[in-house]
């Protein structure tokens, strides 16, 4: 566990370990839950489809394409939940493939009405 104070700025880094130097990594979706084995019942979205859902969530410059850096302010669900667990989905793409998901950034997906 990593202990922090409320509203303390957290900085995270995801690194891709591969012998292929032509890969890049992108943070697509991150959600938080008070339960480490249930990320559906009570969750808080930090980012979804590359779009920040939390006003304190931010991406930071990275020294290499195979490293993604991001951060947000620490929070709690309510006082009865002493811990917050994160689950992040990352996308791996070819470096400089500008048509790939990694280079699209925030993607808002709108559902269409099934009516006529």
C-alpha positions in Angstrom: 0.0 0.0 0.0 0.9 3.6 -0.6 -0.3 6.0 2.1 -1.2 9.6 1.1 -3.1 12.6 2.5 -6.4 13.8 1.1 -5.9 16.0 -1.9 -2.2 15.1 -2.1 -1.0 15.1 -5.7 -0.2 11.5 -6.9 2.1 10.9 -9.8 2.0 7.6 -11.6 4.1 6.1 -14.4 3.4 3.1 -16.6 6.4 1.6 -18.4 6.3 -0.8 -21.3 9.0 -3.5 -21.1 9.7 -4.8 -24.6 12.7 -5.4 -26.8 10.7 -3.7 -29.6 11.8 0.0 -29.4 9.1 1.1 -31.9 6.2 0.9 -29.4 4.4 3.6 -27.5 2.0 3.4 -24.6 -1.2 5.4 -24.0 -3.4 5.6 -20.8 -6.9 4.9 -22.1 -9.1 4.3 -19.0 -8.5 4.5 -15.2 -11.1 3.8 -12.6 -10.9 3.7 -8.8 -12.7 1.4 -6.4 -12.8 0.8 -2.6 -12.8 -2.9 -3.4 -9.7 -4.5 -5.0 -11.7 -7.3 -6.6 -14.8 -5.3 -7.8 -14.4 -2.5 -10.3 -18.1 -2.4 -11.3 -20.3 -1.8 -8.3 -18.8 1.4 -6.8 -16.3 3.1 -9.0 -15.0 6.5 -9.7 -13.7 7.3 -13.2 -10.5 9.2 -13.5 -10.3 9.0 -17.3 -12.3 7.1 -19.9 -11.4 6.7 -23.6 -8.5 9.0 -23.0 -10.7 11.8 -21.7 -10.2 13.1 -18.2 -13.3 12.5 -16.0 -11.7 14.0 -12.9 -10.8 17.6 -12.9 -7.5 16.9 -11.2 -6.4 14.2 -13.7 -3.6 15.2 -16.0 -1.1 13.6 -18.4 2.5 14.7 -18.1 5.4 14.7 -20.6 7.4 11.6 -20.8 11.1 11.1 -21.6 10.4 8.1 -23.8 7.5 6.8 -25.9 7.3 3.6 -23.9 6.5 5.5 -20.7 3.2 7.1 -19.8 3.0 9.6 -16.9 -0.1 10.9 -15.3 -1.4 12.1 -11.9 -4.4 13.2 -9.9 -5.3 14.4 -6.4 -5.9 11.7 -3.7 -9.4 11.2 -2.7 -11.6 8.7 -0.7 -15.0 7.3 -1.4 -16.5 7.8 2.1 -15.0 7.4 5.6 -16.1 3.7 5.8 -13.7 2.7 3.0 -10.1 3.2 4.1 -8.5 2.3 0.8 -8.8 3.2 -2.9 -7.6 0.8 -5.6 -6.8 1.7 -9.2 -7.3 -0.2 -12.4 -6.0 1.3 -15.6 -6.2 0.1 -19.1 -3.3 1.0 -21.4 -3.0 0.7 -25.1 0.2 -0.2 -26.9 0.8 1.0 -30.4 3.5 1.3 -33.0 5.5 4.5 -32.5 4.6 7.2 -35.0 1.5 5.3 -36.3 -0.7 8.4 -36.2 -3.8 6.5 -37.2 -3.5 4.2 -34.1 -5.5 4.7 -30.9 -2.4 6.0 -29.0 -2.4 9.2 -31.1 -6.1 9.9 -31.1 -6.1 11.3 -27.6 -9.6 11.9 -26.1 -12.3 10.0 -28.0 -15.9 10.8 -27.1 -18.1 8.0 -28.2 -21.8 8.9 -28.5 -24.4 6.1 -28.5 -27.0 6.4 -31.3 -30.6 5.9 -30.8 -31.9 2.5 -32.0 -35.2 4.0 -33.1 -35.9 4.5 -36.8 
